[in-house]
Amino acid sequence: MKFQFGPVVKERMKQMGMKPSHLARETGYCSQYIRDLLAGRRRWNETAINKTCEALGIDVEFKVTLGSENTRTESDIPD
């Protein structure tokens, strides 16, 4: 299953009453770039995800699945 980050961001922005222009200011990106990310016209990269999560107070946990029985979270993976 493919995870879509844009809808999560849109929902959080709605909860906070935040417009794309405000998110742009908070992340340091231009408004058009944020609107393109939210519309799916651009792909989210790690930096954009991190800045957006910080601005919106979102925690993201990545999970690696190695088959149906072997699911590991980031905290399970040794340094």
mmCIF file of the N, C-alpha and C atoms, coordinates in Angstrom:
data_MODEL
# 
_entry.id   MODEL 
# 
loop_
_atom_site.group_PDB 
_atom_site.id 
_atom_site.type_symbol 
_atom_site.label_atom_id 
_atom_site.label_alt_id 
_atom_site.label_comp_id 
_atom_site.label_asym_id 
_atom_site.label_entity_id 
_atom_site.label_seq_id 
_atom_site.pdbx_PDB_ins_code 
_atom_site.Cartn_x 
_atom_site.Cartn_y 
_atom_site.Cartn_z 
_atom_site.occupancy 
_atom_site.B_iso_or_equiv 
_atom_site.pdbx_formal_charge 
_atom_site.auth_seq_id 
_atom_site.auth_comp_id 
_atom_site.auth_asym_id 
_atom_site.auth_atom_id 
_atom_site.pdbx_PDB_model_num 
ATOM 1   N N  . MET A 1 1  ? 0.842  -1.181  0.000  1.00 0.00 ? 1  MET A N  1 
ATOM 2   C CA . MET A 1 1  ? 0.000  0.000   0.000  1.00 0.00 ? 1  MET A CA 1 
ATOM 3   C C  . MET A 1 1  ? 0.887  1.244   0.000  1.00 0.00 ? 1  MET A C  1 
ATOM 4   N N  . LYS A 1 2  ? 0.597  2.151   -0.868 1.00 0.00 ? 2  LYS A N  1 
ATOM 5   C CA . LYS A 1 2  ? 1.369  3.385   -0.996 1.00 0.00 ? 2  LYS A CA 1 
ATOM 6   C C  . LYS A 1 2  ? 0.776  4.457   -0.083 1.00 0.00 ? 2  LYS A C  1 
ATOM 7   N N  . PHE A 1 3  ? 1.629  5.081   0.716  1.00 0.00 ? 3  PHE A N  1 
ATOM 8   C CA . PHE A 1 3  ? 1.191  6.115   1.644  1.00 0.00 ? 3  PHE A CA 1 
ATOM 9   C C  . PHE A 1 3  ? 1.177  7.465   0.940  1.00 0.00 ? 3  PHE A C  1 
ATOM 10  N N  . GLN A 1 4  ? 0.103  8.197   1.091  1.00 0.00 ? 4  GLN A N  1 
ATOM 11  C CA . GLN A 1 4  ? -0.029 9.532   0.512  1.00 0.00 ? 4  GLN A CA 1 
ATOM 12  C C  . GLN A 1 4  ? 0.121  10.561  1.631  1.00 0.00 ? 4  GLN A C  1 
ATOM 13  N N  . PHE A 1 5  ? 1.204  11.350  1.598  1.00 0.00 ? 5  PHE A N  1 
ATOM 14  C CA . PHE A 1 5  ? 1.490  12.324  2.636  1.00 0.00 ? 5  PHE A CA 1 
ATOM 15  C C  . PHE A 1 5  ? 0.645  13.589  2.488  1.00 0.00 ? 5  PHE A C  1 
ATOM 16  N N  . GLY A 1 6  ? 0.364  14.000  1.260  1.00 0.00 ? 6  GLY A N  1 
ATOM 17  C CA . GLY A 1 6  ? -0.385 15.225  1.000  1.00 0.00 ? 6  GLY A CA 1 
ATOM 18  C C  . GLY A 1 6  ? -1.721 15.303  1.725  1.00 0.00 ? 6  GLY A C  1 
ATOM 19  N N  . PRO A 1 7  ? -2.561 14.263  1.652  1.00 0.00 ? 7  PRO A N  1 
ATOM 20  C CA . PRO A 1 7  ? -3.849 14.318  2.352  1.00 0.00 ? 7  PRO A CA 1 
ATOM 21  C C  . PRO A 1 7  ? -3.710 14.464  3.876  1.00 0.00 ? 7  PRO A C  1 
ATOM 22  N N  . VAL A 1 8  ? -2.670 13.878  4.452  1.00 0.00 ? 8  VAL A N  1 
ATOM 23  C CA . VAL A 1 8  ? -2.427 14.011  5.891  1.00 0.00 ? 8  VAL A CA 1 
ATOM 24  C C  . VAL A 1 8  ? -2.101 15.470  6.215  1.00 0.00 ? 8  VAL A C  1 
ATOM 25  N N  . VAL A 1 9  ? -1.261 16.076  5.378  1.00 0.00 ? 9  VAL A N  1 
ATOM 26  C CA . VAL A 1 9  ? -0.881 17.478  5.575  1.00 0.00 ? 9  VAL A CA 1 
ATOM 27  C C  . VAL A 1 9  ? -2.108 18.374  5.425  1.00 0.00 ? 9  VAL A C  1 
ATOM 28  N N  . LYS A 1 10 ? -2.908 18.129  4.401  1.00 0.00 ? 10 LYS A N  1 
ATOM 29  C CA . LYS A 1 10 ? -4.116 18.937  4.188  1.00 0.00 ? 10 LYS A CA 1 
ATOM 30  C C  . LYS A 1 10 ? -5.056 18.859  5.381  1.00 0.00 ? 10 LYS A C  1 
ATOM 31  N N  . GLU A 1 11 ? -5.247 17.661  5.925  1.00 0.00 ? 11 GLU A N  1 
ATOM 32  C CA . GLU A 1 11 ? -6.132 17.479  7.071  1.00 0.00 ? 11 GLU A CA 1 
ATOM 33  C C  . GLU A 1 11 ? -5.598 18.222  8.288  1.00 0.00 ? 11 GLU A C  1 
ATOM 34  N N  . ARG A 1 12 ? -4.293 18.126  8.527  1.00 0.00 ? 12 ARG A N  1 
ATOM 35  C CA . ARG A 1 12 ? -3.699 18.821  9.679  1.00 0.00 ? 12 ARG A CA 1 
ATOM 36  C C  . ARG A 1 12 ? -3.796 20.335  9.497  1.00 0.00 ? 12 ARG A C  1 
ATOM 37  N N  . MET A 1 13 ? -3.564 20.814  8.278  1.00 0.00 ? 13 MET A N  1 
ATOM 38  C CA . MET A 1 13 ? -3.695 22.248  8.007  1.00 0.00 ? 13 MET A CA 1 
ATOM 39  C C  . MET A 1 13 ? -5.121 22.705  8.277  1.00 0.00 ? 13 MET A C  1 
ATOM 40  N N  . LYS A 1 14 ? -6.087 21.901  7.872  1.00 0.00 ? 14 LYS A N  1 
ATOM 41  C CA . LYS A 1 14 ? -7.497 22.228  8.109  1.00 0.00 ? 14 LYS A CA 1 
ATOM 42  C C  . LYS A 1 14 ? -7.774 22.310  9.605  1.00 0.00 ? 14 LYS A C  1 
ATOM 43  N N  . GLN A 1 15 ? -7.260 21.337  10.370 1.00 0.00 ? 15 GLN A N  1 
ATOM 44  C CA . GLN A 1 15 ? -7.447 21.328  11.821 1.00 0.00 ? 15 GLN A CA 1 
ATOM 45  C C  . GLN A 1 15 ? -6.862 22.583  12.462 1.00 0.00 ? 15 GLN A C  1 
ATOM 46  N N  . MET A 1 16 ? -5.748 23.055  11.925 1.00 0.00 ? 16 MET A N  1 
ATOM 47  C CA . MET A 1 16 ? -5.047 24.207  12.485 1.00 0.00 ? 16 MET A CA 1 
ATOM 48  C C  . MET A 1 16 ? -5.526 25.533  11.898 1.00 0.00 ? 16 MET A C  1 
ATOM 49  N N  . GLY A 1 17 ? -6.387 25.469  10.881 1.00 0.00 ? 17 GLY A N  1 
ATOM 50  C CA . GLY A 1 17 ? -6.832 26.687  10.211 1.00 0.00 ? 17 GLY A CA 1 
ATOM 51  C C  . GLY A 1 17 ? -5.703 27.354  9.437  1.00 0.00 ? 17 GLY A C  1 
ATOM 52  N N  . MET A 1 18 ? -4.816 26.557  8.888  1.00 0.00 ? 18 MET A N  1 
ATOM 53  C CA . MET A 1 18 ? -3.628 27.070  8.200  1.00 0.00 ? 18 MET A CA 1 
ATOM 54  C C  . MET A 1 18 ? -3.811 27.015  6.687  1.00 0.00 ? 18 MET A C  1 
ATOM 55  N N  . LYS A 1 19 ? -3.419 28.074  6.023  1.00 0.00 ? 19 LYS A N  1 
ATOM 56  C CA . LYS A 1 19 ? -3.448 28.143  4.562  1.00 0.00 ? 19 LYS A CA 1 
ATOM 57  C C  . LYS A 1 19 ? -2.081 27.753  4.008  1.00 0.00 ? 19 LYS A C  1 
ATOM 58  N N  . PRO A 1 20 ? -2.038 27.345  2.733  1.00 0.00 ? 20 PRO A N  1 
ATOM 59  C CA . PRO A 1 20 ? -0.751 26.997  2.129  1.00 0.00 ? 20 PRO A CA 1 
ATOM 60  C C  . PRO A 1 20 ? 0.291  28.121  2.222  1.00 0.00 ? 20 PRO A C  1 
ATOM 61  N N  . SER A 1 21 ? -0.146 29.365  2.134  1.00 0.00 ? 21 SER A N  1 
ATOM 62  C CA . SER A 1 21 ? 0.799  30.484  2.217  1.00 0.00 ? 21 SER A CA 1 
ATOM 63  C C  . SER A 1 21 ? 1.462  30.554  3.591  1.00 0.00 ? 21 SER A C  1 
ATOM 64  N N  . HIS A 1 22 ? 0.707  30.224  4.641  1.00 0.00 ? 22 HIS A N  1 
ATOM 65  C CA . HIS A 1 22 ? 1.279  30.225  5.986  1.00 0.00 ? 22 HIS A CA 1 
ATOM 66  C C  . HIS A 1 22 ? 2.257  29.058  6.142  1.00 0.00 ? 22 HIS A C  1 
ATOM 67  N N  . LEU A 1 23 ? 1.894  27.893  5.618  1.00 0.00 ? 23 LEU A N  1 
ATOM 68  C CA . LEU A 1 23 ? 2.808  26.751  5.668  1.00 0.00 ? 23 LEU A CA 1 
ATOM 69  C C  . LEU A 1 23 ? 4.085  27.073  4.895  1.00 0.00 ? 23 LEU A C  1 
ATOM 70  N N  . ALA A 1 24 ? 3.946  27.767  3.791  1.00 0.00 ? 24 ALA A N  1 
ATOM 71  C CA . ALA A 1 24 ? 5.118  28.170  3.009  1.00 0.00 ? 24 ALA A CA 1 
ATOM 72  C C  . ALA A 1 24 ? 6.051  29.042  3.848  1.00 0.00 ? 24 ALA A C  1 
ATOM 73  N N  . ARG A 1 25 ? 5.492  30.007  4.547  1.00 0.00 ? 25 ARG A N  1 
ATOM 74  C CA . ARG A 1 25 ? 6.318  30.866  5.409  1.00 0.00 ? 25 ARG A CA 1 
ATOM 75  C C  . ARG A 1 25 ? 7.004  30.056  6.502  1.00 0.00 ? 25 ARG A C  1 
ATOM 76  N N  . GLU A 1 26 ? 6.269  29.144  7.111  1.00 0.00 ? 26 GLU A N  1 
ATOM 77  C CA . GLU A 1 26 ? 6.811  28.331  8.207  1.00 0.00 ? 26 GLU A CA 1 
ATOM 78  C C  . GLU A 1 26 ? 7.930  27.395  7.742  1.00 0.00 ? 26 GLU A C  1 
ATOM 79  N N  . THR A 1 27 ? 7.846  26.926  6.505  1.00 0.00 ? 27 THR A N  1 
ATOM 80  C CA . THR A 1 27 ? 8.831  25.965  5.998  1.00 0.00 ? 27 THR A CA 1 
ATOM 81  C C  . THR A 1 27 ? 9.953  26.620  5.192  1.00 0.00 ? 27 THR A C  1 
ATOM 82  N N  . GLY A 1 28 ? 9.746  27.875  4.790  1.00 0.00 ? 28 GLY A N  1 
ATOM 83  C CA . GLY A 1 28 ? 10.758 28.552  3.977  1.00 0.00 ? 28 GLY A CA 1 
ATOM 84  C C  . GLY A 1 28 ? 10.623 28.285  2.490  1.00 0.00 ? 28 GLY A C  1 
ATOM 85  N N  . TYR A 1 29 ? 9.532  27.657  2.080  1.00 0.00 ? 29 TYR A N  1 
ATOM 86  C CA . TYR A 1 29 ? 9.285  27.396  0.656  1.00 0.00 ? 29 TYR A CA 1 
ATOM 87  C C  . TYR A 1 29 ? 8.332  28.457  0.104  1.00 0.00 ? 29 TYR A C  1 
ATOM 88  N N  . CYS A 1 30 ? 8.300  28.571  -1.209 1.00 0.00 ? 30 CYS A N  1 
ATOM 89  C CA . CYS A 1 30 ? 7.345  29.495  -1.817 1.00 0.00 ? 30 CYS A CA 1 
ATOM 90  C C  . CYS A 1 30 ? 5.952  28.856  -1.815 1.00 0.00 ? 30 CYS A C  1 
ATOM 91  N N  . SER A 1 31 ? 4.939  29.701  -1.851 1.00 0.00 ? 31 SER A N  1 
ATOM 92  C CA . SER A 1 31 ? 3.556  29.225  -1.793 1.00 0.00 ? 31 SER A CA 1 
ATOM 93  C C  . SER A 1 31 ? 3.219  28.282  -2.941 1.00 0.00 ? 31 SER A C  1 
ATOM 94  N N  . GLN A 1 32 ? 3.722  28.581  -4.127 1.00 0.00 ? 32 GLN A N  1 
ATOM 95  C CA . GLN A 1 32 ? 3.417  27.729  -5.282 1.00 0.00 ? 32 GLN A CA 1 
ATOM 96  C C  . GLN A 1 32 ? 3.975  26.318  -5.102 1.00 0.00 ? 32 GLN A C  1 
ATOM 97  N N  . TYR A 1 33 ? 5.164  26.212  -4.543 1.00 0.00 ? 33 TYR A N  1 
ATOM 98  C CA . TYR A 1 33 ? 5.772  24.898  -4.291 1.00 0.00 ? 33 TYR A CA 1 
ATOM 99  C C  . TYR A 1 33 ? 4.899  24.098  -3.321 1.00 0.00 ? 33 TYR A C  1 
ATOM 100 N N  . ILE A 1 34 ? 4.432  24.737  -2.259 1.00 0.00 ? 34 ILE A N  1 
ATOM 101 C CA . ILE A 1 34 ? 3.567  24.049  -1.290 1.00 0.00 ? 34 ILE A CA 1 
ATOM 102 C C  . ILE A 1 34 ? 2.261  23.630  -1.953 1.00 0.00 ? 34 ILE A C  1 
ATOM 103 N N  . ARG A 1 35 ? 1.655  24.506  -2.732 1.00 0.00 ? 35 ARG A N  1 
ATOM 104 C CA . ARG A 1 35 ? 0.408  24.153  -3.434 1.00 0.00 ? 35 ARG A CA 1 
ATOM 105 C C  . ARG A 1 35 ? 0.634  22.987  -4.396 1.00 0.00 ? 35 ARG A C  1 
ATOM 106 N N  . ASP A 1 36 ? 1.774  22.966  -5.082 1.00 0.00 ? 36 ASP A N  1 
ATOM 107 C CA . ASP A 1 36 ? 2.093  21.861  -5.991 1.00 0.00 ? 36 ASP A CA 1 
ATOM 108 C C  . ASP A 1 36 ? 2.271  20.546  -5.237 1.00 0.00 ? 36 ASP A C  1 
ATOM 109 N N  . LEU A 1 37 ? 2.933  20.592  -4.074 1.00 0.00 ? 37 LEU A N  1 
ATOM 110 C CA . LEU A 1 37 ? 3.076  19.386  -3.254 1.00 0.00 ? 37 LEU A CA 1 
ATOM 111 C C  . LEU A 1 37 ? 1.715  18.867  -2.821 1.00 0.00 ? 37 LEU A C  1 
ATOM 112 N N  . LEU A 1 38 ? 0.874  19.764  -2.325 1.00 0.00 ? 38 LEU A N  1 
ATOM 113 C CA . LEU A 1 38 ? -0.445 19.373  -1.834 1.00 0.00 ? 38 LEU A CA 1 
ATOM 114 C C  . LEU A 1 38 ? -1.344 18.831  -2.946 1.00 0.00 ? 38 LEU A C  1 
ATOM 115 N N  . ALA A 1 39 ? -1.171 19.342  -4.146 1.00 0.00 ? 39 ALA A N  1 
ATOM 116 C CA . ALA A 1 39 ? -1.984 18.900  -5.290 1.00 0.00 ? 39 ALA A CA 1 
ATOM 117 C C  . ALA A 1 39 ? -1.422 17.649  -5.951 1.00 0.00 ? 39 ALA A C  1 
ATOM 118 N N  . GLY A 1 40 ? -0.235 17.216  -5.529 1.00 0.00 ? 40 GLY A N  1 
ATOM 119 C CA . GLY A 1 40 ? 0.375  16.030  -6.127 1.00 0.00 ? 40 GLY A CA 1 
ATOM 120 C C  . GLY A 1 40 ? 1.117  16.308  -7.421 1.00 0.00 ? 40 GLY A C  1 
ATOM 121 N N  . ARG A 1 41 ? 1.353  17.571  -7.738 1.00 0.00 ? 41 ARG A N  1 
ATOM 122 C CA . ARG A 1 41 ? 2.092  17.919  -8.954 1.00 0.00 ? 41 ARG A CA 1 
ATOM 123 C C  . ARG A 1 41 ? 3.599  17.823  -8.750 1.00 0.00 ? 41 ARG A C  1 
ATOM 124 N N  . ARG A 1 42 ? 4.027  17.786  -7.504 1.00 0.00 ? 42 ARG A N  1 
ATOM 125 C CA . ARG A 1 42 ? 5.440  17.587  -7.153 1.00 0.00 ? 42 ARG A CA 1 
ATOM 126 C C  . ARG A 1 42 ? 5.508  16.487  -6.112 1.00 0.00 ? 42 ARG A C  1 
ATOM 127 N N  . ARG A 1 43 ? 6.674  15.858  -6.049 1.00 0.00 ? 43 ARG A N  1 
ATOM 128 C CA . ARG A 1 43 ? 6.879  14.792  -5.070 1.00 0.00 ? 43 ARG A CA 1 
ATOM 129 C C  . ARG A 1 43 ? 7.470  15.351  -3.794 1.00 0.00 ? 43 ARG A C  1 
ATOM 130 N N  . TRP A 1 44 ? 7.027  14.783  -2.674 1.00 0.00 ? 44 TRP A N  1 
ATOM 131 C CA . TRP A 1 44 ? 7.582  15.144  -1.376 1.00 0.00 ? 44 TRP A CA 1 
ATOM 132 C C  . TRP A 1 44 ? 8.981  14.547  -1.262 1.00 0.00 ? 44 TRP A C  1 
ATOM 133 N N  . ASN A 1 45 ? 9.939  15.344  -0.813 1.00 0.00 ? 45 ASN A N  1 
ATOM 134 C CA . ASN A 1 45 ? 11.261 14.806  -0.524 1.00 0.00 ? 45 ASN A CA 1 
ATOM 135 C C  . ASN A 1 45 ? 11.463 14.837  0.987  1.00 0.00 ? 45 ASN A C  1 
ATOM 136 N N  . GLU A 1 46 ? 12.549 14.248  1.448  1.00 0.00 ? 46 GLU A N  1 
ATOM 137 C CA . GLU A 1 46 ? 12.775 14.128  2.883  1.00 0.00 ? 46 GLU A CA 1 
ATOM 138 C C  . GLU A 1 46 ? 12.829 15.488  3.579  1.00 0.00 ? 46 GLU A C  1 
ATOM 139 N N  . THR A 1 47 ? 13.487 16.459  2.970  1.00 0.00 ? 47 THR A N  1 
ATOM 140 C CA . THR A 1 47 ? 13.601 17.782  3.571  1.00 0.00 ? 47 THR A CA 1 
ATOM 141 C C  . THR A 1 47 ? 12.232 18.450  3.683  1.00 0.00 ? 47 THR A C  1 
ATOM 142 N N  . ALA A 1 48 ? 11.447 18.390  2.620  1.00 0.00 ? 48 ALA A N  1 
ATOM 143 C CA . ALA A 1 48 ? 10.111 18.992  2.636  1.00 0.00 ? 48 ALA A CA 1 
ATOM 144 C C  . ALA A 1 48 ? 9.220  18.310  3.675  1.00 0.00 ? 48 ALA A C  1 
ATOM 145 N N  . ILE A 1 49 ? 9.324  17.002  3.784  1.00 0.00 ? 49 ILE A N  1 
ATOM 146 C CA . ILE A 1 49 ? 8.547  16.259  4.780  1.00 0.00 ? 49 ILE A CA 1 
ATOM 147 C C  . ILE A 1 49 ? 8.949  16.696  6.182  1.00 0.00 ? 49 ILE A C  1 
ATOM 148 N N  . ASN A 1 50 ? 10.250 16.754  6.439  1.00 0.00 ? 50 ASN A N  1 
ATOM 149 C CA . ASN A 1 50 ? 10.729 17.134  7.774  1.00 0.00 ? 50 ASN A CA 1 
ATOM 150 C C  . ASN A 1 50 ? 10.300 18.546  8.156  1.00 0.00 ? 50 ASN A C  1 
ATOM 151 N N  . LYS A 1 51 ? 10.456 19.493  7.243  1.00 0.00 ? 51 LYS A N  1 
ATOM 152 C CA . LYS A 1 51 ? 10.069 20.881  7.530  1.00 0.00 ? 51 LYS A CA 1 
ATOM 153 C C  . LYS A 1 51 ? 8.571  21.000  7.754  1.00 0.00 ? 51 LYS A C  1 
ATOM 154 N N  . THR A 1 52 ? 7.794  20.290  6.961  1.00 0.00 ? 52 THR A N  1 
ATOM 155 C CA . THR A 1 52 ? 6.338  20.324  7.085  1.00 0.00 ? 52 THR A CA 1 
ATOM 156 C C  . THR A 1 52 ? 5.893  19.694  8.393  1.00 0.00 ? 52 THR A C  1 
ATOM 157 N N  . CYS A 1 53 ? 6.492  18.568  8.743  1.00 0.00 ? 53 CYS A N  1 
ATOM 158 C CA . CYS A 1 53 ? 6.152  17.919  10.009 1.00 0.00 ? 53 CYS A CA 1 
ATOM 159 C C  . CYS A 1 53 ? 6.463  18.825  11.192 1.00 0.00 ? 53 CYS A C  1 
ATOM 160 N N  . GLU A 1 54 ? 7.588  19.493  11.136 1.00 0.00 ? 54 GLU A N  1 
ATOM 161 C CA . GLU A 1 54 ? 7.955  20.405  12.220 1.00 0.00 ? 54 GLU A CA 1 
ATOM 162 C C  . GLU A 1 54 ? 6.955  21.558  12.320 1.00 0.00 ? 54 GLU A C  1 
ATOM 163 N N  . ALA A 1 55 ? 6.581  22.112  11.179 1.00 0.00 ? 55 ALA A N  1 
ATOM 164 C CA . ALA A 1 55 ? 5.650  23.245  11.165 1.00 0.00 ? 55 ALA A CA 1 
ATOM 165 C C  . ALA A 1 55 ? 4.250  22.856  11.650 1.00 0.00 ? 55 ALA A C  1 
ATOM 166 N N  . LEU A 1 56 ? 3.854  21.615  11.382 1.00 0.00 ? 56 LEU A N  1 
ATOM 167 C CA . LEU A 1 56 ? 2.497  21.178  11.714 1.00 0.00 ? 56 LEU A CA 1 
ATOM 168 C C  . LEU A 1 56 ? 2.422  20.317  12.973 1.00 0.00 ? 56 LEU A C  1 
ATOM 169 N N  . GLY A 1 57 ? 3.574  20.013  13.563 1.00 0.00 ? 57 GLY A N  1 
ATOM 170 C CA . GLY A 1 57 ? 3.568  19.170  14.757 1.00 0.00 ? 57 GLY A CA 1 
ATOM 171 C C  . GLY A 1 57 ? 3.170  17.741  14.470 1.00 0.00 ? 57 GLY A C  1 
ATOM 172 N N  . ILE A 1 58 ? 3.618  17.224  13.323 1.00 0.00 ? 58 ILE A N  1 
ATOM 173 C CA . ILE A 1 58 ? 3.311  15.853  12.914 1.00 0.00 ? 58 ILE A CA 1 
ATOM 174 C C  . ILE A 1 58 ? 4.535  14.978  13.184 1.00 0.00 ? 58 ILE A C  1 
ATOM 175 N N  . ASP A 1 59 ? 4.313  13.793  13.766 1.00 0.00 ? 59 ASP A N  1 
ATOM 176 C CA . ASP A 1 59 ? 5.373  12.802  13.933 1.00 0.00 ? 59 ASP A CA 1 
ATOM 177 C C  . ASP A 1 59 ? 5.185  11.730  12.875 1.00 0.00 ? 59 ASP A C  1 
ATOM 178 N N  . VAL A 1 60 ? 6.270  11.388  12.185 1.00 0.00 ? 60 VAL A N  1 
ATOM 179 C CA . VAL A 1 60 ? 6.219  10.364  11.153 1.00 0.00 ? 60 VAL A CA 1 
ATOM 180 C C  . VAL A 1 60 ? 7.093  9.194   11.590 1.00 0.00 ? 60 VAL A C  1 
ATOM 181 N N  . GLU A 1 61 ? 6.567  7.998   11.461 1.00 0.00 ? 61 GLU A N  1 
ATOM 182 C CA . GLU A 1 61 ? 7.322  6.787   11.766 1.00 0.00 ? 61 GLU A CA 1 
ATOM 183 C C  . GLU A 1 61 ? 7.377  5.946   10.503 1.00 0.00 ? 61 GLU A C  1 
ATOM 184 N N  . PHE A 1 62 ? 8.586  5.598   10.091 1.00 0.00 ? 62 PHE A N  1 
ATOM 185 C CA . PHE A 1 62 ? 8.758  4.769   8.907  1.00 0.00 ? 62 PHE A CA 1 
ATOM 186 C C  . PHE A 1 62 ? 8.863  3.320   9.335  1.00 0.00 ? 62 PHE A C  1 
ATOM 187 N N  . LYS A 1 63 ? 8.257  2.437   8.546  1.00 0.00 ? 63 LYS A N  1 
ATOM 188 C CA . LYS A 1 63 ? 8.246  1.023   8.850  1.00 0.00 ? 63 LYS A CA 1 
ATOM 189 C C  . LYS A 1 63 ? 8.774  0.262   7.638  1.00 0.00 ? 63 LYS A C  1 
ATOM 190 N N  . VAL A 1 64 ? 9.632  -0.709  7.899  1.00 0.00 ? 64 VAL A N  1 
ATOM 191 C CA . VAL A 1 64 ? 10.179 -1.545  6.842  1.00 0.00 ? 64 VAL A CA 1 
ATOM 192 C C  . VAL A 1 64 ? 9.505  -2.901  6.941  1.00 0.00 ? 64 VAL A C  1 
ATOM 193 N N  . THR A 1 65 ? 8.934  -3.370  5.839  1.00 0.00 ? 65 THR A N  1 
ATOM 194 C CA . THR A 1 65 ? 8.267  -4.659  5.822  1.00 0.00 ? 65 THR A CA 1 
ATOM 195 C C  . THR A 1 65 ? 9.073  -5.613  4.957  1.00 0.00 ? 65 THR A C  1 
ATOM 196 N N  . LEU A 1 66 ? 9.471  -6.735  5.553  1.00 0.00 ? 66 LEU A N  1 
ATOM 197 C CA . LEU A 1 66 ? 10.278 -7.732  4.863  1.00 0.00 ? 66 LEU A CA 1 
ATOM 198 C C  . LEU A 1 66 ? 9.482  -9.014  4.686  1.00 0.00 ? 66 LEU A C  1 
ATOM 199 N N  . GLY A 1 67 ? 8.298  -8.912  4.170  1.00 0.00 ? 67 GLY A N  1 
ATOM 200 C CA . GLY A 1 67 ? 7.426  -10.064 4.029  1.00 0.00 ? 67 GLY A CA 1 
ATOM 201 C C  . GLY A 1 67 ? 6.273  -9.955  5.014  1.00 0.00 ? 67 GLY A C  1 
ATOM 202 N N  . SER A 1 68 ? 5.391  -10.906 4.996  1.00 0.00 ? 68 SER A N  1 
ATOM 203 C CA . SER A 1 68 ? 4.182  -10.820 5.800  1.00 0.00 ? 68 SER A CA 1 
ATOM 204 C C  . SER A 1 68 ? 4.430  -10.964 7.295  1.00 0.00 ? 68 SER A C  1 
ATOM 205 N N  . GLU A 1 69 ? 5.504  -11.649 7.711  1.00 0.00 ? 69 GLU A N  1 
ATOM 206 C CA . GLU A 1 69 ? 5.737  -11.888 9.130  1.00 0.00 ? 69 GLU A CA 1 
ATOM 207 C C  . GLU A 1 69 ? 6.807  -10.990 9.735  1.00 0.00 ? 69 GLU A C  1 
ATOM 208 N N  . ASN A 1 70 ? 7.608  -10.337 8.930  1.00 0.00 ? 70 ASN A N  1 
ATOM 209 C CA . ASN A 1 70 ? 8.763  -9.595  9.422  1.00 0.00 ? 70 ASN A CA 1 
ATOM 210 C C  . ASN A 1 70 ? 8.584  -8.094  9.289  1.00 0.00 ? 70 ASN A C  1 
ATOM 211 N N  . THR A 1 71 ? 7.824  -7.496  10.160 1.00 0.00 ? 71 THR A N  1 
ATOM 212 C CA . THR A 1 71 ? 7.622  -6.055  10.151 1.00 0.00 ? 71 THR A CA 1 
ATOM 213 C C  . THR A 1 71 ? 8.451  -5.443  11.262 1.00 0.00 ? 71 THR A C  1 
ATOM 214 N N  . ARG A 1 72 ? 9.256  -4.430  10.925 1.00 0.00 ? 72 ARG A N  1 
ATOM 215 C CA . ARG A 1 72 ? 10.131 -3.789  11.899 1.00 0.00 ? 72 ARG A CA 1 
ATOM 216 C C  . ARG A 1 72 ? 9.920  -2.288  11.845 1.00 0.00 ? 72 ARG A C  1 
ATOM 217 N N  . THR A 1 73 ? 9.915  -1.657  12.985 1.00 0.00 ? 73 THR A N  1 
ATOM 218 C CA . THR A 1 73 ? 9.853  -0.208  13.022 1.00 0.00 ? 73 THR A CA 1 
ATOM 219 C C  . THR A 1 73 ? 11.262 0.329   13.158 1.00 0.00 ? 73 THR A C  1 
ATOM 220 N N  . GLU A 1 74 ? 11.407 1.631   13.008 1.00 0.00 ? 74 GLU A N  1 
ATOM 221 C CA . GLU A 1 74 ? 12.722 2.263   13.090 1.00 0.00 ? 74 GLU A CA 1 
ATOM 222 C C  . GLU A 1 74 ? 13.417 1.949   14.409 1.00 0.00 ? 74 GLU A C  1 
ATOM 223 N N  . SER A 1 75 ? 12.651 1.888   15.496 1.00 0.00 ? 75 SER A N  1 
ATOM 224 C CA . SER A 1 75 ? 13.251 1.631   16.808 1.00 0.00 ? 75 SER A CA 1 
ATOM 225 C C  . SER A 1 75 ? 13.770 0.199   16.935 1.00 0.00 ? 75 SER A C  1 
ATOM 226 N N  . ASP A 1 76 ? 13.306 -0.716  16.064 1.00 0.00 ? 76 ASP A N  1 
ATOM 227 C CA . ASP A 1 76 ? 13.774 -2.093  16.101 1.00 0.00 ? 76 ASP A CA 1 
ATOM 228 C C  . ASP A 1 76 ? 15.074 -2.303  15.348 1.00 0.00 ? 76 ASP A C  1 
ATOM 229 N N  . ILE A 1 77 ? 15.441 -1.364  14.502 1.00 0.00 ? 77 ILE A N  1 
ATOM 230 C CA . ILE A 1 77 ? 16.626 -1.505  13.646 1.00 0.00 ? 77 ILE A CA 1 
ATOM 231 C C  . ILE A 1 77 ? 17.848 -1.032  14.419 1.00 0.00 ? 77 ILE A C  1 
ATOM 232 N N  . PRO A 1 78 ? 18.853 -1.888  14.574 1.00 0.00 ? 78 PRO A N  1 
ATOM 233 C CA . PRO A 1 78 ? 20.050 -1.487  15.333 1.00 0.00 ? 78 PRO A CA 1 
ATOM 234 C C  . PRO A 1 78 ? 20.832 -0.398  14.628 1.00 0.00 ? 78 PRO A C  1 
ATOM 235 N N  . ASP A 1 79 ? 21.564 0.400   15.422 1.00 0.00 ? 79 ASP A N  1 
ATOM 236 C CA . ASP A 1 79 ? 22.389 1.498   14.877 1.00 0.00 ? 79 ASP A CA 1 
ATOM 237 C C  . ASP A 1 79 ? 23.576 0.989   14.118 1.00 0.00 ? 79 ASP A C  1 
# 
